[in-house]
Amino acid sequence: MAGSVGVASGLVAMPSILRAADYPTRPINVIVPFATGGYNDRLSRAFAPYLEKELGQPLVIVNKPGAGTQLGNSYALNQPADGYSILCTSAAPYIPLTVLLQNAPYKVEDFSMLNLPSRDYTLAATSSDSPIKTFAEVIEKLQADPGSLSIGVQPASADYANMVLAFQAAKIDPSKLRIVTYDGGGPARNATAGAQVDVGFVGGEGFLPLVSKIRPLAIFAEETVDWYPDAPLIGASGLKVDFVEGSQRGWVVTTKLKKEQPEIFKFLSGALERASKNPKAIEALKLQQLATTWYGPEASEKAYLANADKMAKYIDLMK
């Protein structure tokens, strides 16, 4: 009887092994839970030729925007766990936010990271023409009069949470601030660069096309960020500020695929690593201010889960 069970188990496992060995034999869908034109959409399209070369199959970009990525996330989870659907998305903050704020019908752990090359951080900035030169000046002015400066930010975001945490650390009552909210990071950045607000708190990476029009005051990161080497770290302001890391963008699959098809997960990871380290890909994406840094599944997963935990800690600030 025991022998029969062993044979049966082997037969059950065989199709999975065969599928992994034959994979891929047809085009692969890249699900982008955002509209066209955003960072993830541009990343997926710019990186596609280099990843296609490693996969040996075309990539089909499928935009599924809606409900703060919940629509695209749910769509991905409903696809077969066969490696023919992968995500290019801002895993954080959007997956945790949809879980924490929107009661999404999935868990943070239902998604597994392949590689998150783009790590964004909140940047406090002002217009390049502003008389404000340092973050210390911002704190000094707001401590004297919380309504003396206008603050631009996107609500229900990591940037909003970081703004509140910074001002709380400086013993400034956030409820007394003159806050101007925007529907997205783009409008908030434009308002900052155009001096429509005195100070903006927005994801720094998106500021790169406007870098000549802004003055970085403080970046919410532990270490110097390559693309803003001169931006002072928030810790240098003298404040002890806990903060939430911003967008972590890149390549994601369902955890079901990782568990049920480990060989396909490994294959996808290898293809992504080779494409990410391709000098031509690095140069091409750099020209479009898109990231290709290879962190790999383990480091990307660790960063994603740590950020999700931090967001859960400060979720009340994002409501």
ChimeraX attribute file (.defattr): number of C-alpha atoms within 10 A of each C-alpha:
attribute: neighborCount
match mode: 1-to-1
recipient: residues
	/A:1	5
	/A:2	7
	/A:3	8
	/A:4	9
	/A:5	10
	/A:6	10
	/A:7	10
	/A:8	11
	/A:9	11
	/A:10	11
	/A:11	11
	/A:12	10
	/A:13	10
	/A:14	10
	/A:15	11
	/A:16	16
	/A:17	15
	/A:18	10
	/A:19	16
	/A:20	18
	/A:21	12
	/A:22	9
	/A:23	19
	/A:24	18
	/A:25	11
	/A:26	11
	/A:27	15
	/A:28	18
	/A:29	18
	/A:30	24
	/A:31	27
	/A:32	28
	/A:33	28
	/A:34	23
	/A:35	15
	/A:36	15
	/A:37	9
	/A:38	12
	/A:39	21
	/A:40	25
	/A:41	21
	/A:42	18
	/A:43	24
	/A:44	24
	/A:45	14
	/A:46	16
	/A:47	20
	/A:48	19
	/A:49	16
	/A:50	19
	/A:51	23
	/A:52	17
	/A:53	13
	/A:54	17
	/A:55	21
	/A:56	14
	/A:57	16
	/A:58	15
	/A:59	21
	/A:60	16
	/A:61	19
	/A:62	20
	/A:63	18
	/A:64	20
	/A:65	17
	/A:66	13
	/A:67	15
	/A:68	16
	/A:69	22
	/A:70	23
	/A:71	16
	/A:72	22
	/A:73	30
	/A:74	15
	/A:75	14
	/A:76	24
	/A:77	19
	/A:78	11
	/A:79	13
	/A:80	12
	/A:81	20
	/A:82	19
	/A:83	22
	/A:84	19
	/A:85	24
	/A:86	25
	/A:87	26
	/A:88	27
	/A:89	28
	/A:90	25
	/A:91	27
	/A:92	25
	/A:93	21
	/A:94	24
	/A:95	24
	/A:96	24
	/A:97	26
	/A:98	21
	/A:99	17
	/A:100	19
	/A:101	14
	/A:102	12
	/A:103	11
	/A:104	18
	/A:105	10
	/A:106	16
	/A:107	13
	/A:108	21
	/A:109	14
	/A:110	14
	/A:111	23
	/A:112	24
	/A:113	26
	/A:114	28
	/A:115	27
	/A:116	29
	/A:117	19
	/A:118	22
	/A:119	21
	/A:120	22
	/A:121	26
	/A:122	28
	/A:123	31
	/A:124	31
	/A:125	29
	/A:126	31
	/A:127	27
	/A:128	18
	/A:129	13
	/A:130	14
	/A:131	10
	/A:132	18
	/A:133	16
	/A:134	17
	/A:135	21
	/A:136	16
	/A:137	14
	/A:138	19
	/A:139	19
	/A:140	13
	/A:141	15
	/A:142	23
	/A:143	16
	/A:144	10
	/A:145	13
	/A:146	20
	/A:147	14
	/A:148	14
	/A:149	16
	/A:150	17
	/A:151	23
	/A:152	30
	/A:153	30
	/A:154	25
	/A:155	19
	/A:156	17
	/A:157	26
	/A:158	31
	/A:159	29
	/A:160	22
	/A:161	25
	/A:162	27
	/A:163	25
	/A:164	21
	/A:165	21
	/A:166	22
	/A:167	20
	/A:168	14
	/A:169	14
	/A:170	17
	/A:171	12
	/A:172	20
	/A:173	14
	/A:174	16
	/A:175	9
	/A:176	11
	/A:177	18
	/A:178	16
	/A:179	19
	/A:180	16
	/A:181	17
	/A:182	15
	/A:183	11
	/A:184	13
	/A:185	23
	/A:186	16
	/A:187	16
	/A:188	26
	/A:189	30
	/A:190	19
	/A:191	22
	/A:192	29
	/A:193	26
	/A:194	17
	/A:195	19
	/A:196	18
	/A:197	22
	/A:198	21
	/A:199	31
	/A:200	34
	/A:201	29
	/A:202	32
	/A:203	27
	/A:204	27
	/A:205	23
	/A:206	18
	/A:207	22
	/A:208	13
	/A:209	10
	/A:210	15
	/A:211	16
	/A:212	11
	/A:213	17
	/A:214	24
	/A:215	24
	/A:216	24
	/A:217	25
	/A:218	22
	/A:219	28
	/A:220	30
	/A:221	20
	/A:222	12
	/A:223	12
	/A:224	14
	/A:225	19
	/A:226	8
	/A:227	11
	/A:228	15
	/A:229	10
	/A:230	14
	/A:231	20
	/A:232	22
	/A:233	20
	/A:234	24
	/A:235	16
	/A:236	12
	/A:237	17
	/A:238	11
	/A:239	15
	/A:240	13
	/A:241	19
	/A:242	16
	/A:243	24
	/A:244	26
	/A:245	26
	/A:246	26
	/A:247	26
	/A:248	23
	/A:249	26
	/A:250	25
	/A:251	28
	/A:252	25
	/A:253	26
	/A:254	24
	/A:255	18
	/A:256	16
	/A:257	22
	/A:258	20
	/A:259	12
	/A:260	13
	/A:261	19
	/A:262	15
	/A:263	18
	/A:264	24
	/A:265	23
	/A:266	15
	/A:267	19
	/A:268	21
	/A:269	18
	/A:270	16
	/A:271	18
	/A:272	24
	/A:273	21
	/A:274	16
	/A:275	24
	/A:276	23
	/A:277	14
	/A:278	15
	/A:279	10
	/A:280	12
	/A:281	20
	/A:282	18
	/A:283	13
	/A:284	15
	/A:285	17
	/A:286	12
	/A:287	9
	/A:288	12
	/A:289	17
	/A:290	21
	/A:291	22
	/A:292	25
	/A:293	15
	/A:294	19
	/A:295	17
	/A:296	17
	/A:297	20
	/A:298	13
	/A:299	14
	/A:300	24
	/A:301	20
	/A:302	12
	/A:303	19
	/A:304	27
	/A:305	18
	/A:306	14
	/A:307	22
	/A:308	25
	/A:309	15
	/A:310	16
	/A:311	24
	/A:312	17
	/A:313	11
	/A:314	16
	/A:315	19
	/A:316	12
	/A:317	18
	/A:318	20
	/A:319	13
